[in-house]
Amino acid sequence: MPKQETSADFFSKTWDFFASVRLTIVLLLTLAATSIIGTLIPQNEDPAAYFKAFGQFLYRLFNILGLYDMYHSWWFQMLLILLTTNIIVCSLDRISANRRILFVRHPSFRLNRFRNIKNKEEFVVDEDPEQLKASCQTFIARRFRHHAIETTDNGFAVFGEKGRWTRFGVYTVHLSVIILLIGGLVGSIFGFDGFVNIAEGESARVIHLRNTNKTISLDFVVRCDDFNVSFYETGAPKEYRSSLTILEQGREVLKKDIIVNDPLRYKGISLYQSSYGNLPSDEAILGFTSRKTGMVYRRKAVIGQPVVLPEKLGTFVLKEYRSSADFKGHNIGEAFIGTLTREAGSAVQIILPLRFPSFDKMRRGDVTIGVIEHLPRFYTGLQVNRDPGVGIVYTGFILMIVGCYVTFFMSHQQICVEVDKRGTTTRVTVAGTANKNKLAMQARVAKIAQRLGSQARRT
């Protein structure tokens, strides 16, 4: 017996703890405070930037507290779980307290309650109460979902009720908040946020998760077919666009050009254009000038692929690209390095600086080689994330809009039309009540009284 009482007491205290509005306020203030911290401390940045900004001690402390990825930390998720539990228990507690109003099939009406309402509408007619009973009952039945009639000492009273379901509006808002919190938790626990850099013409399947050393493998391959960037006159990037292809088992299943804020979405994963950068070039347009004939031959050269020259001038192969080439102890900047092989089998190394197209003339060979056009090579930086809670969050927002509309613009209304014989005349009293928007209810009562009065005088 003592064990049962202890268990019941523990359950009661736990229920009261989670049913407390005070707990709701504390949790909301805590979430607000942590959100401010998440705004002041940039999230998912490079660890080196945090170390430089905060120093060794604060860097380690903040890292232990998970402040660099706060919205995925265990304690933030625990706050969301506590708030969700708090809202559920509060709602169940309030529904239980109002069950006699919310869940009755046939509402009960108390005449004295309507007689005590201060704001009422009255008018007098000559007809007897029995002559008005049918018309009054029909009038109320058409406008209110539930109605009832009660006989009084000197006449009768007709009651009407509608909109009882609108009392669930506040609980719909509570439910929407719960759904929003669940959506956030689902996204936080089962989602990910990462990045990947893909060079033009190359593919990737593995992405790097932000703020960690972990990687994750996608169920499909992403290929960058092309990358283009345009610039303002100031040199700042205007727009960068990536042509992406999704492949599954070697088969192309989706193609799309993406720009900033226009991602590619596939299987719940979004690929956003995030950044770009330069890679060592692997191709160029070269000019080959024959010393004998003076003819200039324009050819596209790719690193590792031989170019056979006309006039039996030999075969040229680009070997590598150097961002900083050296010639006799002097830095000549960006340059391609290649090899020219003559038919006799002799090979000579050729240096082709980008800044000096006529540089190879110093060699005084049968053919002079120069860079006509340097074809830069880019990589596209993609932000890759998955948030399976997005659909749940959207559902919560829609439900919140519906719940707020019902809560603030609709009400539970009850009305009473009492017809009472007073001497040679009959007095008709119209009184109504609503759980919200009392002024609108007073106007409705006045309008009903006016129509009943006009209807009674016509009969």
Backbone torsions as a table, in degrees:
resi	resn	phi	psi	omega
1	MET	NA	-47.1	177.0
2	PRO	-60.3	-35.4	179.3
3	LYS	-64.1	-40.9	179.2
4	GLN	-64.6	-41.5	179.1
5	GLU	-65.3	-40.4	178.7
6	THR	-63.5	-42.5	179.6
7	SER	-64.0	-44.2	179.6
8	ALA	-64.8	-38.8	179.7
9	ASP	-66.7	-40.3	178.6
10	PHE	-64.0	-43.4	178.6
11	PHE	-62.6	-42.3	-179.7
12	SER	-63.5	-42.6	179.3
13	LYS	-67.2	-39.2	178.5
14	THR	-64.6	-43.1	178.6
15	TRP	-62.2	-46.0	179.3
16	ASP	-63.1	-35.3	178.9
17	PHE	-63.3	-47.6	-178.4
18	PHE	-77.9	-17.6	178.0
19	ALA	-87.2	2.0	-176.3
20	SER	-78.6	129.9	173.4
21	VAL	-68.0	-29.4	177.8
22	ARG	-60.3	-39.6	177.4
23	LEU	-63.6	-40.2	177.9
24	THR	-58.7	-46.2	-179.1
25	ILE	-63.1	-43.9	-179.9
26	VAL	-62.0	-44.5	-179.1
27	LEU	-66.0	-41.2	179.3
28	LEU	-64.8	-42.2	177.8
29	LEU	-65.1	-38.6	178.3
30	THR	-64.7	-43.6	177.9
31	LEU	-63.9	-38.5	178.1
32	ALA	-63.9	-42.7	179.8
33	ALA	-64.4	-43.7	179.6
34	THR	-67.2	-32.3	177.0
35	SER	-65.8	-36.4	176.1
36	ILE	-63.9	-42.0	178.1
37	ILE	-61.8	-41.8	178.9
38	GLY	-65.1	-23.3	176.1
39	THR	-81.4	-39.2	-177.9
40	LEU	-73.0	-35.2	178.4
41	ILE	-100.9	112.3	179.4
42	PRO	-55.7	138.7	-176.1
43	GLN	-94.8	143.6	172.6
44	ASN	58.2	40.0	175.9
45	GLU	-90.8	177.1	178.0
46	ASP	-67.2	130.1	-179.6
47	PRO	-53.8	-33.2	179.6
48	ALA	-62.8	-35.2	178.9
49	ALA	-67.5	-39.0	177.0
50	TYR	-65.1	-43.8	-178.6
51	PHE	-61.4	-40.8	179.9
52	LYS	-69.1	-36.4	-176.0
53	ALA	-77.3	-37.5	-171.2
54	PHE	-110.7	-15.1	-176.1
55	GLY	85.9	172.3	-172.7
56	GLN	-65.2	-47.5	-174.8
57	PHE	-65.2	-52.7	-178.3
58	LEU	-66.0	-33.4	178.5
59	TYR	-60.4	-46.5	179.9
60	ARG	-67.7	-40.5	179.9
61	LEU	-63.0	-49.0	-179.6
62	PHE	-64.7	-32.8	179.0
63	ASN	-67.6	-41.0	177.4
64	ILE	-63.1	-39.1	-179.8
65	LEU	-77.5	-7.4	178.9
66	GLY	72.0	27.8	-176.4
67	LEU	-76.1	-13.3	179.6
68	TYR	-83.7	-17.4	173.0
69	ASP	-140.7	59.8	-166.8
70	MET	-60.4	-39.4	-173.4
71	TYR	-74.3	-6.3	173.6
72	HIS	-111.4	6.2	-178.8
73	SER	-75.1	155.4	-176.6
74	TRP	-65.4	-36.4	-176.3
75	TRP	-73.2	-32.3	176.8
76	PHE	-68.6	-40.8	176.3
77	GLN	-63.6	-35.7	178.0
78	MET	-65.9	-38.4	176.6
79	LEU	-61.7	-41.4	178.5
80	LEU	-64.6	-40.0	178.5
81	ILE	-65.0	-42.5	178.5
82	LEU	-62.3	-43.9	-179.7
83	LEU	-65.4	-40.3	178.0
84	THR	-61.7	-45.8	178.7
85	THR	-62.7	-42.0	179.6
86	ASN	-60.1	-45.6	-178.9
87	ILE	-66.6	-40.7	179.4
88	ILE	-62.0	-48.1	-178.3
89	VAL	-65.4	-42.5	178.0
90	CYS	-59.4	-44.3	-179.7
91	SER	-64.0	-45.5	179.0
92	LEU	-62.6	-37.6	179.9
93	ASP	-65.4	-43.5	-179.5
94	ARG	-70.6	-38.8	178.2
95	ILE	-63.1	-40.2	178.6
96	SER	-62.7	-38.4	179.8
97	ALA	-69.1	-28.4	-176.9
98	ASN	-106.9	19.5	-175.0
99	ARG	-63.8	-28.8	-180.0
100	ARG	-69.4	-23.7	177.2
101	ILE	-89.7	-39.5	-169.9
102	LEU	-82.6	-32.0	-167.4
103	PHE	-117.3	14.0	176.6
104	VAL	-82.0	140.9	179.9
105	ARG	-78.3	-42.7	180.0
106	HIS	-120.3	108.4	-176.7
107	PRO	-66.7	148.6	176.6
108	SER	-99.5	144.0	-178.8
109	PHE	-120.1	140.1	176.8
110	ARG	-116.8	117.5	-175.5
111	LEU	-62.9	-39.3	-177.9
112	ASN	-61.1	-31.3	179.0
113	ARG	-62.9	-40.7	179.5
114	PHE	-75.2	-32.2	178.2
115	ARG	-66.0	-25.9	-178.6
116	ASN	-87.3	-4.6	178.2
117	ILE	-70.0	132.6	-176.4
118	LYS	-73.4	-45.6	-176.1
119	ASN	-87.3	99.1	-179.8
120	LYS	-129.6	161.7	176.0
121	GLU	-117.4	133.2	-179.3
122	GLU	-131.4	147.3	171.6
123	PHE	-151.8	161.7	-175.3
124	VAL	-119.3	137.4	176.9
125	VAL	-130.5	167.0	-177.8
126	ASP	-90.7	-17.8	-175.9
127	GLU	-71.2	154.2	174.6
128	ASP	-73.9	156.3	178.9
129	PRO	-55.8	-38.4	-177.9
130	GLU	-63.8	-31.4	178.6
131	GLN	-71.0	-22.7	-177.4
132	LEU	-96.9	-13.7	-171.9
133	LYS	-58.5	-51.9	-175.5
134	ALA	-62.4	-44.3	-177.5
135	SER	-67.7	-39.3	178.7
136	CYS	-66.1	-42.8	-179.0
137	GLN	-64.6	-42.7	178.6
138	THR	-64.1	-41.4	-179.6
139	PHE	-60.1	-47.2	-178.7
140	ILE	-70.5	-38.3	-178.4
141	ALA	-62.9	-33.1	-179.8
142	ARG	-72.2	-26.6	-172.0
143	ARG	-106.5	-12.9	-178.2
144	PHE	-130.5	140.2	-175.4
145	ARG	-65.6	-45.5	178.3
146	HIS	-108.8	138.8	175.9
147	HIS	-146.2	157.1	179.0
148	ALA	-152.9	157.1	179.1
149	ILE	-127.5	141.3	-177.2
150	GLU	-134.5	134.8	179.1
151	THR	-85.7	134.5	178.0
152	THR	-112.1	-179.9	-177.9
153	ASP	-62.2	-38.4	-174.6
154	ASN	-118.7	16.1	-179.2
155	GLY	170.4	-129.0	-178.5
156	PHE	-156.3	169.6	176.0
157	ALA	-137.5	133.2	177.5
158	VAL	-109.2	128.8	-178.9
159	PHE	-112.1	148.6	176.3
160	GLY	-141.3	148.9	178.9
161	GLU	-145.3	142.8	172.9
162	LYS	-155.8	161.3	176.3
163	GLY	78.1	19.0	178.9
164	ARG	-61.5	-32.2	-178.5
165	TRP	-65.7	-19.3	-179.4
166	THR	-66.9	-17.6	175.8
167	ARG	-65.9	-17.0	176.0
168	PHE	-79.3	-4.9	-178.5
169	GLY	-57.5	-44.7	-179.2
170	VAL	-66.1	-34.4	177.5
171	TYR	-72.7	-28.4	173.8
172	THR	-65.3	-39.6	175.9
173	VAL	-63.2	-43.7	177.0
174	HIS	-58.8	-44.1	179.8
175	LEU	-63.1	-38.9	179.5
176	SER	-64.1	-39.0	177.7
177	VAL	-63.9	-41.6	178.1
178	ILE	-61.1	-44.0	179.8
179	ILE	-64.1	-39.9	177.1
180	LEU	-61.5	-44.2	179.6
181	LEU	-65.4	-40.2	177.8
182	ILE	-63.7	-42.0	177.6
183	GLY	-60.0	-42.0	177.1
184	GLY	-63.8	-40.5	178.9
185	LEU	-66.3	-42.7	179.4
186	VAL	-61.2	-44.7	178.4
187	GLY	-64.8	-37.9	-178.3
188	SER	-69.5	-38.2	-175.1
189	ILE	-85.3	-44.5	-172.2
190	PHE	-103.0	-7.5	178.9
191	GLY	-90.6	176.6	176.0
192	PHE	-151.6	161.1	178.2
193	ASP	-137.4	117.8	-176.6
194	GLY	-143.0	-170.6	-179.7
195	PHE	-150.6	160.7	177.1
196	VAL	-154.2	141.9	175.1
197	ASN	-108.4	127.3	-177.3
198	ILE	-127.0	124.3	176.8
199	ALA	-74.8	155.7	177.6
200	GLU	-57.3	132.1	179.0
201	GLY	83.3	-2.7	-178.8
202	GLU	-110.4	170.2	-175.9
203	SER	-128.2	162.4	178.0
204	ALA	-150.7	147.7	174.8
205	ARG	-124.0	-29.0	-176.1
206	VAL	-95.7	132.2	177.4
207	ILE	-117.9	158.2	179.3
208	HIS	-101.9	129.8	177.9
209	LEU	-77.4	140.7	-177.1
210	ARG	-68.8	144.7	174.0
211	ASN	63.4	16.8	176.8
212	THR	-141.7	170.9	174.5
213	ASN	-98.1	12.1	-175.8
214	LYS	-87.8	154.3	173.6
215	THR	-125.1	161.5	178.1
216	ILE	-139.2	141.2	-178.8
217	SER	-99.7	128.8	179.3
218	LEU	-79.2	163.9	178.3
219	ASP	-82.1	0.8	-177.7
220	PHE	-146.4	171.0	-179.7
221	VAL	-107.6	138.7	176.9
222	VAL	-109.4	126.2	178.9
223	ARG	-116.9	134.9	175.5
224	CYS	-96.8	104.9	-179.1
225	ASP	-76.6	-34.6	-177.2
226	ASP	-159.7	154.0	175.7
227	PHE	-140.1	132.6	179.5
228	ASN	-133.0	141.7	177.6
229	VAL	-134.7	136.9	175.9
230	SER	-117.1	153.9	-173.3
231	PHE	-126.6	152.6	169.5
232	TYR	-76.0	170.3	178.7
233	GLU	-62.7	-26.1	179.3
234	THR	-75.1	-11.1	-177.9
235	GLY	98.2	-8.2	178.5
236	ALA	-74.0	144.3	-180.0
237	PRO	-65.6	132.3	-179.9
238	LYS	-92.4	-48.6	179.2
239	GLU	-156.0	137.8	170.6
240	TYR	-126.3	137.8	-170.6
241	ARG	-131.2	134.2	178.1
242	SER	-116.6	132.7	174.1
243	SER	-95.4	110.0	-174.4
244	LEU	-110.7	150.3	175.0
245	THR	-132.1	133.0	175.1
246	ILE	-96.6	129.3	179.7
247	LEU	-121.9	138.5	172.9
248	GLU	-129.4	122.8	-178.0
249	GLN	54.3	39.1	178.0
250	GLY	79.3	1.2	-177.2
251	ARG	-107.5	133.7	178.9
252	GLU	-73.4	124.9	-178.1
253	VAL	-115.8	-18.4	-178.5
254	LEU	-159.9	138.9	175.5
255	LYS	-128.8	140.7	176.1
256	LYS	-162.9	142.0	170.3
257	ASP	-90.6	127.1	-179.2
258	ILE	-115.7	146.9	172.2
259	ILE	-129.9	179.1	179.6
260	VAL	-59.3	132.8	179.7
261	ASN	69.2	13.2	173.9
262	ASP	-133.8	79.9	-171.0
263	PRO	-80.8	168.9	168.4
264	LEU	-98.6	131.0	-179.7
265	ARG	-119.3	131.9	-179.2
266	TYR	-153.4	125.6	178.8
267	LYS	54.4	40.8	177.1
268	GLY	78.6	3.3	180.0
269	ILE	-109.8	133.5	-179.2
270	SER	-108.2	134.5	177.3
271	LEU	-113.8	111.3	-177.7
272	TYR	-104.1	142.2	171.1
273	GLN	-72.7	117.8	-173.1
274	SER	-115.5	-42.7	-175.4
275	SER	-158.5	-177.7	174.3
276	TYR	-157.7	169.7	178.7
277	GLY	-164.6	171.8	-179.6
278	ASN	-95.6	144.5	173.8
279	LEU	-117.2	158.6	173.7
280	PRO	-54.2	128.5	-175.9
281	SER	-67.0	146.7	179.3
282	ASP	-123.8	8.4	178.7
283	GLU	-155.3	157.1	-179.7
284	ALA	-159.4	159.7	172.1
285	ILE	-94.9	119.9	-176.3
286	LEU	-110.9	150.0	173.8
287	GLY	-110.9	126.8	179.5
288	PHE	-111.5	113.0	-176.8
289	THR	-105.8	119.8	179.7
290	SER	-77.6	127.1	179.4
291	ARG	-69.7	-30.4	-176.1
292	LYS	-76.0	-46.8	-174.6
293	THR	-103.5	-17.2	-177.0
294	GLY	79.2	2.3	179.2
295	MET	-71.5	142.5	177.2
296	VAL	-110.9	122.3	-179.5
297	TYR	-109.5	123.4	-178.7
298	ARG	-96.5	124.0	-178.5
299	ARG	-137.7	148.1	173.6
300	LYS	-91.4	127.5	-178.8
301	ALA	-118.1	133.5	178.4
302	VAL	-118.3	138.6	-178.1
303	ILE	-54.6	126.4	177.6
304	GLY	91.4	-10.1	-178.3
305	GLN	-107.6	121.6	-177.1
306	PRO	-69.8	145.5	176.2
307	VAL	-117.6	115.5	179.6
308	VAL	-83.4	124.0	-175.3
309	LEU	-91.6	147.3	176.3
310	PRO	-72.2	175.9	178.5
311	GLU	58.8	23.4	179.9
312	LYS	54.5	39.4	-179.4
313	LEU	-82.8	-7.7	176.6
314	GLY	116.0	-165.6	-179.7
315	THR	-125.2	131.7	-178.7
316	PHE	-114.1	137.5	178.7
317	VAL	-131.3	125.1	170.9
318	LEU	-73.2	129.1	-178.2
319	LYS	-98.7	-43.3	-176.5
320	GLU	-163.1	166.8	174.4
321	TYR	-116.7	133.3	178.0
322	ARG	-121.2	130.9	178.5
323	SER	-74.3	-20.1	178.6
324	SER	-147.3	98.2	-176.5
325	ALA	-95.4	153.7	-178.7
326	ASP	-118.1	134.9	177.1
327	PHE	-134.9	109.5	179.8
328	LYS	52.7	43.1	176.3
329	GLY	84.8	3.2	-179.7
330	HIS	-113.7	137.5	177.2
331	ASN	-82.0	117.4	-178.6
332	ILE	-106.4	12.7	175.0
333	GLY	79.2	-152.5	-177.8
334	GLU	-66.2	139.2	-178.6
335	ALA	-159.7	151.8	170.4
336	PHE	-97.6	144.6	175.8
337	ILE	-115.7	128.7	-179.7
338	GLY	-139.5	178.0	179.8
339	THR	-130.2	128.7	176.3
340	LEU	-105.6	122.3	-179.0
341	THR	-112.3	122.5	178.4
342	ARG	-85.7	167.1	-178.2
343	GLU	-62.3	-30.0	179.8
344	ALA	-70.4	-11.1	177.6
345	GLY	102.1	-8.4	178.4
346	SER	-74.4	141.2	-178.4
347	ALA	-124.0	143.7	179.9
348	VAL	-135.1	140.3	178.5
349	GLN	-82.2	135.3	-178.4
350	ILE	-116.4	130.5	174.0
351	ILE	-106.2	127.8	-176.5
352	LEU	-122.7	87.2	178.2
353	PRO	-68.6	141.3	-179.8
354	LEU	-70.6	-30.6	-176.2
355	ARG	-82.0	-15.3	-175.9
356	PHE	-128.8	84.7	-176.4
357	PRO	-62.2	-25.5	-177.7
358	SER	-97.0	14.0	-174.5
359	PHE	-58.1	-37.1	-173.7
360	ASP	-72.6	-9.7	178.7
361	LYS	-62.7	-27.1	-179.6
362	MET	-63.6	-21.3	-178.8
363	ARG	-73.8	-26.3	179.0
364	ARG	57.5	45.6	177.5
365	GLY	-91.7	179.0	178.0
366	ASP	-68.8	-20.9	177.6
367	VAL	-134.8	136.3	177.1
368	THR	-106.8	131.2	-175.3
369	ILE	-115.6	136.5	177.4
370	GLY	-146.7	156.6	179.9
371	VAL	-85.8	116.6	177.0
372	ILE	-85.1	-44.7	-177.4
373	GLU	-145.2	127.4	177.0
374	HIS	-91.8	124.1	-179.0
375	LEU	-98.1	100.8	-177.9
376	PRO	-65.9	152.3	179.8
377	ARG	-118.0	131.1	-176.8
378	PHE	-115.4	161.0	164.4
379	TYR	-122.9	150.2	177.6
380	THR	-102.5	135.4	176.5
381	GLY	-99.0	119.5	-175.5
382	LEU	-112.5	133.5	169.5
383	GLN	-89.5	125.0	-175.7
384	VAL	-118.8	120.1	177.8
385	ASN	-142.8	157.6	175.3
386	ARG	-134.3	129.8	178.2
387	ASP	-133.2	90.5	-178.2
388	PRO	-67.5	-7.1	180.0
389	GLY	-89.6	-0.4	-176.2
390	VAL	-61.4	-47.8	179.7
391	GLY	-61.1	-37.6	178.1
392	ILE	-66.3	-40.9	179.4
393	VAL	-64.1	-43.1	177.7
394	TYR	-60.2	-41.8	177.3
395	THR	-60.6	-41.8	178.4
396	GLY	-62.8	-40.4	179.2
397	PHE	-64.5	-45.0	179.3
398	ILE	-61.5	-44.0	179.6
399	LEU	-64.4	-35.6	178.5
400	MET	-65.7	-41.4	178.2
401	ILE	-61.6	-45.5	178.7
402	VAL	-62.3	-45.8	-178.4
403	GLY	-63.5	-40.8	178.8
404	CYS	-65.7	-39.2	178.7
405	TYR	-62.9	-46.4	179.5
406	VAL	-63.8	-41.4	-176.3
407	THR	-65.8	-41.7	-171.7
408	PHE	-98.4	-19.7	-173.8
409	PHE	-119.7	-1.2	178.2
410	MET	-129.4	157.0	-175.1
411	SER	-146.9	161.5	175.1
412	HIS	-89.3	117.2	-172.9
413	GLN	-117.3	141.5	172.7
414	GLN	-133.2	143.6	-178.1
415	ILE	-139.5	152.9	178.7
416	CYS	-137.2	129.0	173.4
417	VAL	-113.3	109.1	-179.7
418	GLU	-104.3	126.7	179.2
419	VAL	-112.5	121.3	-170.3
420	ASP	-132.3	127.1	178.5
421	LYS	-76.6	123.2	178.4
422	ARG	-127.1	92.1	-179.4
423	GLY	68.2	-123.1	-178.3
424	THR	-89.7	-4.8	-179.2
425	THR	-120.6	171.3	178.5
426	THR	-122.9	129.9	178.9
427	ARG	-100.4	132.0	177.8
428	VAL	-113.0	124.0	-179.8
429	THR	-117.3	128.6	178.6
430	VAL	-115.5	123.9	179.3
431	ALA	-136.7	145.6	-178.7
432	GLY	-146.6	159.8	179.3
433	THR	-142.4	152.8	178.3
434	ALA	-146.9	150.8	-179.2
435	ASN	-78.2	-14.5	177.3
436	LYS	-145.0	160.1	174.9
437	ASN	54.5	63.4	-177.1
438	LYS	-61.4	-37.6	-178.4
439	LEU	-63.4	-41.2	178.3
440	ALA	-64.2	-35.0	178.8
441	MET	-68.2	-38.4	176.8
442	GLN	-61.4	-40.9	178.3
443	ALA	-65.5	-37.4	178.6
444	ARG	-66.5	-40.9	178.2
445	VAL	-60.9	-43.5	179.7
446	ALA	-63.3	-39.3	-179.9
447	LYS	-68.1	-40.6	177.9
448	ILE	-63.8	-43.4	179.1
449	ALA	-61.2	-40.1	179.9
450	GLN	-64.0	-43.9	-179.6
451	ARG	-68.8	-40.2	177.4
452	LEU	-63.5	-39.7	178.8
453	GLY	-63.9	-42.7	179.3
454	SER	-66.0	-39.2	-179.4
455	GLN	-66.9	-39.7	-179.2
456	ALA	-67.6	-38.3	-178.4
457	ARG	-70.8	-30.5	177.9
458	ARG	-69.7	-34.5	-179.5
459	THR	-78.0	NA	NA
